[in-house]
Amino acid sequence: MTDRPKHTNRLSNETSPYLLQHQHNPVDWYPWGPEAFEKAKKEDKPIFLSVGYSTCRWCHVMERESFEDETVAKVMNDVCVNIKVDREVLPDIDRIYMMFVQATTGHGGWPMSVFLTPDLKPFFGGTYFPPGALVSILEQIDDKWHNSRSSVLESASKLHSLLSDQLSAPSAPESPIDVKTCVEDGLKAFRRRFDRVHGGFGGAPKFPTAPIFSFLHTKGFLEGDDGHDVEKPIGMAGFTLTKISRGGIHDHVGNGFHRYSVDAKWHVPHFEKMLYDQAQLTLAFLRQYTITSDTLYLDNVFDILEYSARDLYSPSHKAFYAAEDAESLPTPTSTKKEEGAFWVWTAAEIDNILGAGRPSAVFRFHYSVSPDGNVDPSHDPHGELKGKNILMERGSIEDSHRECVMEHPGLTLRDVEEILREGRQKLREVRDRERPRPHRDEKIVAAWNGMMGRALAWAARVVGERGVDEGNAARWYEMATDLVSFIERDMVLSDGRLRRVYGSDVEGVVDDYAQIISFLLALYQVRFEPKYLQLAVDLQAKQDALFWDQEGGGYFTSSSVGMQSGTKIMRLKDDQDGAEPSANSTALHNLITLDAIMHATSPEHLGLKTPTSGSFDFVEEYDKRATRLLSSFASMLEGHPTAVPDMLSSVLLRDRGIKAVILAGSSGIEEFVKAARGGRWEADVVYMKETVGTEDKVTGRVCYAGTCGLKQQTPGDLRQEIESAGSC
């Protein structure tokens, strides 16, 4: 019989996996909401806000050290009203207070720890605090709250005013952005930061920041870069993706990619696996493949989607879970979790699994396995990886063959490939059978599912059109269409707004809308089903109504509901592309795509209906919003272009112009497009299909810069027309 927990707090009523992890803390936790705010006012206490997420390594550490400690919890309960927030459920709350922490300390991260007045204004904050430091801070807060209250309130008001003034500063005048200068300044900066030894941009820690690949691919594609020169955009992207693929950040045994690398070589990862990373890296590898035709990149597309469909997919919901944790129990009988325990190996384990002799020797050589472990102690502060190996490829399989054949005469390249394939399979079987899996965060986040849906749609199109794997192409397309059905059925509130997370009534933020619209537009490009374009148009209208800044342009992160109810102290605009692209960057690409579609032909010919949100001018609306959005972000684009690489790629596309291909015909459209498009990624081309008034024979015509060409009768002629549009 299992012992009942000693403590159970009100977080037991929540649905967030992160909040549920804290339901048995002795801390008197509250979720974010009016009940906690009223308690703080009634009892005249400050608020302690703790923000994290369920797969956050240091969030677990702080819980074990502080929030599970009876003494620390008593001080917390005596001094404060304690609120726990899942940053992935309430990203707008996280961003507000992260902005404060970064402004006052110079850095940020999770867990985030912030002290607020009862009216939610921050006055002190940081990230991880060990138990002694946390108790000391609480005692000082208590003293100041009771003995120097006026100075605390004055400081909180000044900080709030300062941050609000910065956010409400007038946007740049509506003058054209110097696109060429922005783009070249951004490229020069990335080139300066480019690591020509290990790939990536800058030093450790290194994140596979996918928005950078978006910019490099767009820039390289438009200038005809073939990827052979590592100093050019496609070359920089390819070199980095190759290093990431071969690094320890890649789970070579179980597929997929970890969150980031703590070192410059991509060797020692922070072992979390995030859905949004899998989605964005799928697209990055896919674009690199279509530009260079190097199958290394296609192999990684299959690798990521195999992992995502196997370990992050919910067959019952037909949607994707959020993440897997960085730490787990080393063995079924262990009582303490360790970071990386599920993924690391000793040399002896590998010898035992693969058998002594040539297979183990070749495998260990290729994956840099050392008898004493291959992790630099400076990257293992807790000694959890001592004597362990994180698999990392030394180089290509050809490189390993050249080295190993000297020790093993007669060894062929095919032998090496088979040894590595069988070795990975055997290690995975042992791992799955004998090691406890890390915690999986089974939260279904709208925006991240939008990202993965987009990746599935693009992969289905490219792989299907190239005839590489028609079976997987069909499966991925079906998963994408199933995901749309899930979103329509389970991710929409009664008033038509999106949910942020499945099973919760928390309203979606602008990221959720932008990413799902992007997914729908990509899905429409596969088989041109009007339903998906209609959903994208309707959702864009909803996004505009809820989040558009009428005064300054651009999109706020959250709707005005929180401001009206008093649960938020300000509305932010996400203005940087980090681990994920900002919603404004994604929205800009959506707007220019929709604008290109609507300028090429009438909505009626595409089978579209006007959104139900009132008067709407398809032709004018999208371009007007794109112009104002760019005006709002002009100072960022011109002063700090590397902060918004994904937006920069859309700026470049808008300046160059989108080529709109109008398809017509009653049957045979897909084969015609397959022959014409051929599985290419074309940054500046969007396809659409007219649904009424079309003849039997399939044709295609190209519209560019306000002019539509003649109907082309063959895929070859259409291809030639696409490539010549806009050229001198």
C-alpha positions in Angstrom: 0.0 0.0 0.0 1.4 3.4 -1.0 1.8 6.0 1.8 -0.3 9.0 1.3 1.6 12.2 0.7 2.2 14.3 3.8 1.2 17.5 2.0 -1.2 18.3 -0.8 -1.8 21.8 -1.9 -4.3 23.4 -4.3 -2.1 22.7 -7.3 -3.5 19.2 -7.3 -6.5 20.7 -9.0 -4.5 22.0 -12.0 -3.8 20.3 -15.4 -0.3 21.6 -16.0 2.3 18.8 -15.5 4.7 21.4 -14.0 2.2 22.6 -11.4 1.2 19.0 -10.6 4.9 18.2 -9.9 4.6 20.7 -7.0 1.2 19.6 -5.6 2.8 17.8 -2.6 5.2 20.5 -1.6 4.8 21.9 1.9 4.7 25.3 0.2 1.2 26.8 0.1 1.2 27.2 -3.6 -1.5 29.1 -5.6 -2.0 29.1 -9.4 -1.9 32.4 -11.1 -5.3 34.0 -10.6 -7.6 36.2 -8.6 -7.7 33.9 -5.6 -4.0 34.5 -4.9 -4.1 38.2 -5.7 -7.0 38.7 -3.3 -5.2 36.7 -0.5 -2.1 38.9 -0.9 -4.2 42.1 -0.6 -6.3 40.8 2.3 -3.3 39.5 4.3 -1.1 42.4 3.2 1.7 40.2 1.9 4.0 40.4 -1.1 3.8 37.7 -3.7 6.5 35.2 -4.5 6.2 34.2 -8.1 8.0 31.0 -9.2 8.0 30.3 -13.0 9.4 27.2 -14.7 8.3 24.2 -16.8 8.1 20.5 -16.2 11.3 19.4 -18.1 13.5 22.2 -16.6 16.5 20.7 -14.9 17.2 23.5 -12.4 13.5 23.8 -11.6 13.7 20.2 -10.3 16.9 21.1 -8.3 15.2 24.1 -6.7 12.1 22.1 -5.8 14.2 19.3 -4.1 16.4 21.8 -2.3 13.9 24.4 -1.3 10.2 23.7 -2.0 10.3 20.2 -0.5 12.1 21.5 2.6 9.7 22.1 5.5 11.8 24.9 7.0 12.2 26.8 3.8 8.5 26.3 3.0 7.4 27.7 6.4 9.4 30.9 5.8 7.8 31.2 2.3 4.3 30.7 3.7 4.8 33.1 6.5 6.3 35.9 4.4 4.5 35.6 1.0 1.6 34.4 -1.0 3.3 31.9 -3.2 2.3 31.5 -6.9 3.5 28.8 -9.3 3.4 29.4 -13.1 4.1 27.1 -16.0 5.8 29.3 -18.5 4.6 27.1 -21.4 1.0 27.6 -20.3 1.2 31.3 -19.6 4.1 32.5 -21.8 2.8 36.1 -21.6 3.1 36.2 -17.8 6.6 34.7 -18.1 7.7 37.3 -20.6 6.5 40.2 -18.5 8.5 39.2 -15.5 11.4 37.9 -17.4 11.8 41.3 -19.0 12.0 42.7 -15.4 14.6 40.1 -14.3 16.7 40.7 -17.3 16.5 44.5 -17.0 17.5 44.4 -13.3 20.0 41.6 -13.2 21.4 41.5 -16.8 20.4 37.8 -17.3 17.4 35.5 -17.1 16.5 31.8 -17.1 14.4 29.2 -15.3 13.4 28.7 -12.6 12.6 32.4 -12.4 11.9 33.8 -9.0 10.3 37.2 -8.6 8.8 39.1 -5.7 5.7 41.3 -6.5 3.5 43.7 -4.8 -0.2 42.6 -4.3 -1.0 44.7 -7.5 1.5 42.5 -9.4 4.3 45.0 -9.8 7.8 43.3 -9.5 10.4 44.8 -7.1 13.0 42.0 -6.8 13.9 39.0 -8.8 16.4 36.5 -10.1 16.5 32.9 -11.2 17.7 29.9 -9.2 18.3 30.5 -5.5 19.8 27.8 -3.3 17.8 27.3 0.0 20.1 29.4 2.2 20.0 32.3 -0.2 16.3 32.0 -0.6 15.6 32.1 3.1 17.9 35.1 3.5 16.1 36.9 0.7 12.7 36.1 2.2 13.8 37.5 5.6 15.1 40.7 3.9 11.9 41.0 1.9 9.8 40.6 5.1 11.8 43.3 6.9 11.5 45.8 4.0 7.8 45.0 3.5 7.0 45.8 7.2 9.6 48.5 7.9 10.4 50.2 4.6 7.2 49.6 2.6 7.2 53.0 1.0 10.6 52.5 -0.6 9.6 49.1 -1.9 6.4 50.4 -3.5 8.2 53.4 -4.9 10.8 51.2 -6.5 8.1 48.9 -7.9 6.2 51.8 -9.4 9.3 53.4 -10.9 10.4 50.1 -12.5 6.9 49.5 -13.8 6.7 53.0 -15.3 10.1 52.7 -16.9 9.4 49.4 -18.6 5.9 50.6 -19.6 7.4 53.8 -21.1 9.9 51.7 -23.1 7.2 49.5 -24.5 4.9 52.4 -25.4 7.7 54.4 -27.1 6.5 55.6 -30.5 7.4 53.3 -33.4 9.6 54.5 -36.3 8.0 56.7 -38.9 6.4 54.9 -41.8 9.3 55.3 -44.1 10.8 52.5 -46.2 13.3 50.2 -44.5 16.7 50.0 -46.1 16.3 46.3 -46.8 19.7 45.9 -48.5 21.6 47.4 -45.6 19.6 45.4 -43.0 20.2 42.2 -44.8 23.9 42.8 -45.4 24.5 44.0 -41.9 22.8 40.9 -40.5 24.8 38.6 -42.8 28.1 40.3 -41.9 27.3 39.9 -38.2 26.6 36.2 -38.5 29.7 35.8 -40.6 31.8 37.4 -37.9 30.2 35.2 -35.2 30.4 32.0 -37.3 32.5 29.2 -35.7 34.5 27.9 -38.6 35.7 24.9 -36.6 32.6 23.6 -34.9 29.8 25.4 -36.7 27.2 27.6 -35.0 27.4 31.3 -34.1 29.3 32.5 -31.1 30.6 30.4 -28.2 29.2 28.1 -25.6 26.5 27.4 -24.7 25.3 26.8 -28.2 21.6 26.6 -29.2 20.5 25.3 -32.6 18.8 28.6 -33.2 16.6 27.7 -36.1 15.5 31.3 -37.1 19.1 31.9 -38.1 18.9 29.0 -40.6 15.6 30.5 -42.0 17.5 33.7 -42.8 20.6 32.0 -44.2 18.5 29.7 -46.4 16.3 32.5 -47.7 19.3 34.7 -48.4 21.3 31.9 -50.0 18.4 30.7 -52.1 17.6 34.1 -53.6 21.3 34.7 -54.6 21.7 31.2 -56.1 24.1 29.9 -53.4 24.7 26.2 -54.0 26.2 25.5 -50.5 29.7 24.7 -51.6 31.3 27.8 -50.1 31.3 27.8 -46.3 31.6 31.5 -46.2 28.3 32.0 -48.0 24.9 31.6 -46.3 24.0 28.0 -47.5 27.5 26.9 -46.7 27.4 28.3 -43.2 24.0 26.7 -42.6 25.1 23.3 -43.9 28.4 23.3 -42.0 26.5 24.0 -38.8 23.7 21.5 -39.4 26.4 18.8 -40.2 28.2 19.5 -36.9 24.9 19.5 -35.0 24.0 16.2 -36.7 27.3 14.6 -35.7 27.4 16.1 -32.2 26.2 14.8 -28.8 23.2 17.1 -29.0 21.9 14.5 -31.5 20.5 11.4 -29.9 22.2 8.9 -32.2 20.6 5.9 -30.5 17.0 7.1 -30.1 16.8 9.9 -32.7 15.8 13.5 -32.2 17.8 16.4 -30.8 18.4 17.7 -27.3 17.8 21.4 -26.4 21.3 22.9 -26.6 25.0 22.1 -26.0 26.8 23.4 -22.9 30.1 23.4 -24.9 31.2 24.9 -28.2 31.6 21.5 -30.0 27.9 20.4 -29.7 29.1 17.5 -27.6 27.6 17.8 -24.1 23.9 18.6 -24.3 21.4 19.9 -21.9 19.4 16.7 -22.4 15.8 18.0 -22.6 14.1 17.3 -25.9 11.6 19.9 -27.0 8.9 19.6 -29.6 9.6 23.0 -31.0 13.2 22.1 -31.6 12.3 18.9 -33.5 9.8 20.8 -35.7 12.2 23.7 -36.6 15.2 21.5 -37.2 13.1 19.2 -39.5 12.5 22.3 -41.6 16.1 23.4 -41.5 17.5 20.1 -42.6 14.8 19.8 -45.2 15.6 23.1 -46.8 19.3 22.3 -46.8 18.5 19.0 -48.5 16.4 20.5 -51.2 19.1 23.1 -52.0 22.1 20.8 -52.0 20.6 17.3 -52.6 22.9 16.0 -49.9 21.2 13.0 -48.3 22.9 13.6 -44.9 20.3 16.3 -44.4 17.4 14.2 -45.5 18.5 11.4 -43.2 18.1 13.9 -40.3 14.6 14.7 -41.4 13.6 11.1 -41.2 15.5 10.8 -37.9 13.6 13.6 -36.2 10.2 12.6 -37.5 10.8 9.0 -36.4 11.5 10.2 -32.9 8.6 12.7 -32.8 6.1 10.2 -34.2 7.3 7.5 -31.8 8.0 9.3 -28.5 6.1 12.6 -28.6 2.9 11.6 -30.5 -0.4 10.9 -28.9 -2.3 8.4 -31.1 -5.5 9.0 -29.1 -5.4 12.8 -29.6 -3.5 12.8 -32.9 -1.3 15.6 -31.6 2.1 16.0 -30.1 3.3 16.3 -26.5 5.6 19.1 -25.4 8.9 17.6 -24.3 11.0 15.0 -22.6 12.9 15.7 -19.4 16.7 16.1 -19.1 17.0 13.8 -16.0 15.8 10.3 -15.2 16.6 7.4 -12.8 19.8 5.6 -13.9 18.3 2.2 -13.0 14.8 0.9 -12.0 16.0 0.7 -8.4 17.6 4.1 -8.2 16.0 6.8 -6.0 17.8 9.9 -7.3 17.4 11.2 -10.9 20.5 12.3 -12.8 20.8 14.5 -15.9 21.5 12.5 -19.0 21.2 9.1 -17.3 18.9 7.7 -20.1 21.4 8.7 -22.9 24.9 8.1 -21.7 27.1 4.9 -21.9 30.2 3.4 -20.4 32.7 1.8 -22.7 32.2 -1.5 -20.8 28.4 -1.3 -21.5 29.0 -0.9 -25.2 31.5 -3.8 -25.3 29.0 -6.0 -23.4 26.1 -5.1 -25.7 28.0 -5.3 -29.0 30.5 -8.0 -28.1 34.2 -7.7 -28.0 36.1 -7.4 -31.2 35.6 -5.5 -34.5 31.9 -4.3 -34.0 32.6 -2.7 -30.7 35.9 -1.3 -31.8 34.5 0.3 -34.9 31.4 1.6 -33.0 33.5 3.1 -30.2 35.9 4.7 -32.6 33.2 6.3 -34.7 31.2 7.6 -31.7 34.3 8.9 -29.8 33.9 6.5 -26.9 36.7 6.5 -24.3 37.3 3.8 -21.6 37.4 6.6 -19.0 34.4 8.5 -20.5 34.5 11.4 -22.9 33.0 14.2 -21.0 35.2 17.2 -19.9 34.8 17.6 -16.1 34.3 21.3 -16.6 31.0 20.5 -18.4 29.9 18.1 -15.6 29.6 20.3 -12.5 27.7 17.6 -10.5 29.9 14.6 -11.5 26.9 12.8 -13.0 28.7 12.0 -16.3 32.0 10.9 -14.8 33.2 7.8 -16.7 30.3 8.1 -19.1 30.3 8.7 -22.8 28.0 10.9 -24.9 28.0 9.5 -28.4 29.4 12.0 -30.9 30.6 11.2 -34.4 34.2 11.9 -35.1 33.4 12.6 -38.7 31.7 10.9 -41.7 31.4 7.2 -42.0 34.0 7.4 -44.8 36.4 9.0 -42.3 35.9 6.2 -39.8 36.3 3.5 -42.5 39.7 5.0 -43.6 40.9 4.9 -40.0 39.4 1.6 -38.9 40.5 -0.4 -42.0 44.1 -0.1 -40.9 43.3 -1.9 -37.7 40.8 -4.3 -39.3 42.0 -5.3 -42.8 39.2 -6.3 -45.1 36.7 -4.0 -43.5 34.5 -2.4 -46.1 32.5 0.8 -46.1 29.4 -1.2 -46.1 30.6 -3.2 -43.1 31.1 0.1 -41.2 27.6 1.2 -42.1 26.1 -2.1 -40.9 28.1 -2.1 -37.7 26.9 1.4 -36.8 23.3 0.7 -37.7 23.2 -2.6 -35.8 25.0 -1.0 -32.9 22.5 1.8 -32.5 19.6 -0.6 -32.7 21.1 -2.9 -30.0 21.8 0.0 -27.7 18.3 1.3 -28.1 16.8 -2.0 -27.4 18.8 -2.3 -24.1 18.0 1.3 -23.2 14.3 0.9 -23.7 14.3 -2.4 -21.9 16.5 -1.6 -18.9 16.5 2.1 -18.2 13.5 4.1 -16.8 12.4 6.7 -19.4 12.6 10.4 -18.5 9.4 12.2 -17.6 7.4 13.2 -20.7 5.5 16.5 -20.5 2.2 15.5 -22.0 1.0 19.0 -22.4 -0.3 19.7 -25.9 0.7 23.3 -26.8 -1.1 24.9 -29.7 1.9 26.8 -31.1 4.3 23.9 -31.0 1.8 21.6 -32.7 1.5 24.3 -35.3 5.2 24.1 -35.8 5.3 20.4 -36.0 2.3 20.4 -38.4 4.1 22.7 -40.7 7.2 20.4 -40.6 5.1 17.4 -41.5 3.4 19.2 -44.3 6.7 20.3 -45.9 8.3 16.9 -45.4 5.3 15.2 -46.9 5.4 17.5 -50.0 9.1 17.3 -50.6 9.6 13.6 -50.0 6.4 12.7 -51.9 7.2 14.9 -54.9 10.8 13.6 -55.1 9.6 10.0 -54.9 12.0 9.3 -52.0 9.5 7.5 -49.7 5.9 7.7 -50.8 4.7 5.7 -47.8 6.2 8.1 -45.2 5.0 11.1 -47.3 1.4 9.8 -47.2 1.7 9.0 -43.4 3.1 12.5 -42.6 0.3 14.1 -44.6 -2.3 12.1 -42.8 -0.8 13.1 -39.5 -0.9 16.7 -40.5 -4.5 16.5 -41.6 -5.4 14.6 -38.4 -3.7 17.4 -36.4 -5.9 20.0 -38.1 -9.0 18.0 -37.1 -7.7 17.9 -33.5 -7.2 21.6 -33.4 -10.7 22.3 -34.8 -12.3 19.9 -32.4 -10.4 20.3 -29.2 -8.3 23.5 -29.3 -11.0 26.1 -29.9 -13.0 27.8 -27.1 -16.7 28.4 -27.3 -16.2 32.0 -28.6 -13.8 30.9 -31.4 -10.6 31.8 -29.6 -7.8 29.2 -29.6 -6.8 27.4 -26.4 -3.2 27.6 -25.4 -3.1 24.1 -24.1 -5.4 21.1 -24.6 -7.6 20.5 -21.6 -7.3 24.0 -20.3 -9.4 27.1 -20.8 -6.4 29.4 -20.8 -6.7 31.4 -24.0 -4.0 31.2 -26.7 -1.4 33.8 -27.2 -0.5 35.3 -30.5 2.2 32.6 -31.1 -0.5 30.0 -31.2 -2.4 31.8 -33.9 0.6 32.7 -36.0 2.1 29.2 -35.9 -1.2 27.4 -36.7 -1.8 29.8 -39.6 1.7 29.0 -40.9 0.9 25.3 -40.6 -2.4 25.7 -42.5 -0.7 27.7 -45.3 1.9 25.0 -45.7 -0.7 22.2 -45.7 -2.7 24.0 -48.4 0.5 23.9 -50.5 0.6 20.1 -50.6 -2.8 19.2 -52.2 -4.5 22.6 -52.5 -7.6 21.7 -50.4 -9.5 25.0 -50.0 -10.5 24.1 -46.5 -7.0 24.7 -45.1 -6.7 28.1 -46.9 -10.1 29.1 -45.5 -9.1 28.1 -42.0 -5.9 30.2 -42.3 -7.9 33.2 -43.5 -10.4 32.9 -40.7 -7.8 32.5 -38.1 -5.8 35.4 -39.4 -8.9 37.6 -39.0 -9.3 36.3 -35.4 -5.6 37.1 -34.7 -6.0 40.6 -36.1 -9.1 41.2 -33.9 -7.5 40.0 -30.7 -3.8 41.1 -30.9 -3.3 43.9 -33.4 -1.9 47.1 -32.0 -4.1 49.8 -33.6 -1.7 52.6 -32.6 1.8 51.2 -33.1 1.3 48.3 -35.5 2.4 44.8 -34.9 0.9 42.1 -32.7 0.7 42.1 -28.9 1.6 38.7 -27.2 -1.7 38.5 -25.4 -5.2 39.8 -25.9 -6.7 42.7 -23.9 -8.6 40.3 -21.6 -5.9 40.1 -19.0 -5.5 43.9 -18.8 -9.3 44.2 -18.3 -9.5 41.6 -15.6 -6.4 42.9 -13.7 -4.4 39.7 -14.2 -1.7 41.4 -16.3 0.2 44.6 -15.7 1.1 45.2 -19.3 0.9 43.9 -22.9 4.1 43.0 -24.6 5.2 42.5 -28.2 7.6 39.7 -28.8 10.4 41.4 -30.7 13.2 38.9 -30.9 13.7 35.5 -32.6 15.3 33.1 -30.1 14.8 29.4 -29.7 11.5 30.0 -31.4 10.7 32.7 -33.9 8.8 35.6 -32.5 5.1 35.7 -33.3 5.6 38.9 -35.2 8.2 37.3 -37.5 5.9 34.4 -38.2 2.9 36.7 -38.7 4.9 38.8 -41.2 5.6 35.7 -43.3 1.9 34.7 -43.1 0.8 38.2 -44.2 3.0 38.4 -47.2 2.0 34.8 -48.2 -1.7 35.6 -47.9 -1.2 38.9 -49.8 0.5 37.1 -52.7 -2.3 34.6 -52.9 -5.1 37.3 -52.8 -3.4 39.6 -55.3 -3.1 36.8 -57.9 -6.7 35.8 -58.3 -10.1 36.4 -56.7 -11.0 34.8 -53.4 -14.1 33.3 -55.0 -12.0 31.5 -57.6 -10.1 29.9 -54.7 -13.3 28.8 -53.0 -13.0 31.3 -50.2 -15.5 33.1 -48.2 -14.9 36.5 -46.5 -14.1 36.1 -42.8 -17.1 36.6 -40.5 -15.4 39.5 -38.6 -17.0 42.2 -40.6 -15.9 44.2 -43.6 -12.8 42.8 -45.1 -10.7 43.7 -48.1 -8.5 40.7 -49.0 -6.3 42.7 -51.4 -5.6 45.6 -49.1 -5.7 44.1 -45.6 -2.7 41.9 -45.6 -0.3 44.3 -47.3 -1.4 47.2 -45.1 -0.8 45.2 -41.9 2.6 43.9 -43.2 3.7 47.5 -43.9 2.7 48.7 -40.4 4.2 45.7 -38.7 7.5 46.5 -40.5 7.3 50.1 -39.4 6.8 49.0 -35.8 10.0 46.9 -36.0 12.1 49.2 -38.1 14.5 50.2 -35.3 15.1 46.6 -34.4 15.6 45.6 -38.1 18.0 48.5 -38.8 19.8 48.5 -35.4 19.9 44.8 -34.4 19.1 42.7 -37.4 20.7 39.5 -35.9 18.0 39.7 -33.1 15.3 39.0 -35.7 16.7 36.7 -38.4 13.4 35.1 -39.2 11.8 38.5 -39.7 14.7 39.5 -41.8 14.1 36.6 -44.1 10.5 37.8 -44.6 11.6 41.3 -45.2 13.9 40.1 -47.9 11.1 38.1 -49.5 8.7 41.0 -49.4 11.3 43.3 -51.0 12.1 40.7 -53.7 8.4 39.8 -54.3 6.6 36.5 -54.1 5.8 34.6 -57.3 2.3 33.3 -57.2 1.5 30.3 -59.3 -2.1 29.8 -60.2 -3.1 26.3 -61.2 -6.3 25.4 -63.0 -7.8 22.2 -64.3 -10.4 19.6 -63.2 -8.0 16.7 -62.6 -4.3 15.8 -62.7 -3.2 18.9 -60.7 -1.0 17.0 -58.3 1.0 15.2 -60.9 1.4 18.4 -62.9 2.7 20.2 -59.8 4.9 17.3 -58.9 6.6 17.5 -62.3 6.9 21.3 -62.2 7.9 21.8 -58.6 9.8 18.6 -58.2 10.1 18.7 -54.4 12.0 22.0 -54.3 11.9 24.4 -51.5 11.3 27.7 -53.1 11.5 30.6 -50.7 9.8 33.1 -53.0 7.0 31.0 -54.7 3.5 30.2 -53.5 1.1 27.9 -55.3 -2.7 28.0 -55.4 -5.5 26.2 -57.2 -8.6 27.8 -58.7 -11.7 25.8 -57.9 -14.3 27.4 -60.2 -14.4 28.3 -63.9 -11.5 26.1 -64.9 -11.1 24.0 -68.0 -10.4 20.2 -68.0 -6.7 20.5 -69.1 -4.3 21.5 -66.3 -2.5 24.8 -66.7 -0.4 27.0 -64.6 0.4 30.7 -64.9 2.8 32.9 -62.9 1.9 36.3 -61.3 4.7 38.5 -60.2 5.0 42.3 -59.5 1.4 42.9 -60.4 1.5 41.1 -63.8 0.2 37.6 -64.6 1.8 35.6 -67.5 0.2 33.4 -70.0 -1.2 30.0 -69.1 1.5 27.3 -69.5 0.4 24.0 -70.8 3.2 21.7 -69.6 5.1 21.4 -66.3 8.4 22.2 -68.1 7.0 25.4 -69.5 5.7 26.4 -66.1 9.0 25.7 -64.5 10.8 27.9 -67.0 8.2 30.7 -66.4 8.8 30.5 -62.6 12.5 30.7 -63.0 12.4 33.6 -65.5 9.9 35.7 -63.5 11.6 38.7 -62.1 14.9 38.1 -63.8 16.5 40.7 -66.1 
